[in-house]
């Protein structure tokens, strides 16, 4: 009987898993349908209002204030973070807290982006009244173009109505995703209109994986006396001392103008191992035209060169003159991988 129960339990679990997958697919299909409807709306009635909103935000002297409450509030926080990280100064003000002093965070130069699927949340009333009093432009993001919020706004972004993924059509799911998607569309359109580059992005994302991937070779290189260098005509015994003391497993070779013309690595030592190696000149042992990188290229590009060339250190050059050296371990410690 115990075996039978075990089999029954496994069968039941399998049925539950299958039902869960079916539910998940219905949810994804419902939400995908909502985003598809939103895309279609942008190509018709929603398009002009979207363009007007972009122009208004792009030309604003102040910041973009995103507001909402409930699930729309949570979505608003994410949209505000996306705007801020892509070059549009923005922050979130909770619609309820606005009535208890947070209105003071909003200035006459700002623009309000108010999120409310129904457009009838009473908590928005004081905020809209404040905006009208100080002539602060309001952009509404709602599914009801005839709602109180839409009518009060300077620009109404009326989203197409869609059925929630919830089987009772109650829990904000599809609607939340559509608000988020439209917020992302606004942020990216503004990013492109501002000419926001990866350099700008790196300034705003100095931490975490993104920050590491956007660091430059100059940010992680060793410079000055730390760079192992020797001129042409140097004996290998002296080059080996330089290589060992600097700890990079290599030494760059420069000509009379200070230009990099070669490099001596551990591999070169092994390939040229012979009794008179220490009295030989670096000119005869070095690898000519070594791999180098500009200090203004991304550290991720340095990592790509190191991996593809199967080397562990890379000279950083400016106008073919050495200004630093980057080691594989430095890149890995910084999270560039």
Secondary structure, DSSP 8 states (H G I E B T S, - for coil): -HHHHHHHHHHHHHHHHHHHHHHHHHHHHHHHHHHHHHHHHHTTHHHHHHHHHHHHHHT-SS-EEEEE-THHHHHHHHHHHHHHHTT--EEEEEHHHHTTTGGGG--TT-EEEEE-SSS--TTHHHHHHHHHHTT-EEEEEES-TTSHHHHHSSEEEE------SSTTS-SSSHHHHHHHHHHHHHHHHHHHHHT--HHHHHHH--SHHHHHHT-BHHHH-B-GGGS-EEETT-BHHHHHHHHHHHTSSEEEEE-TTSBEEEEEEHHHHHHT--TTGGGSBHHHHSEES--EE-TTSBHHHHHHHHHHHT-SEEEEEETTEEEEEEEHHHHHHTT--
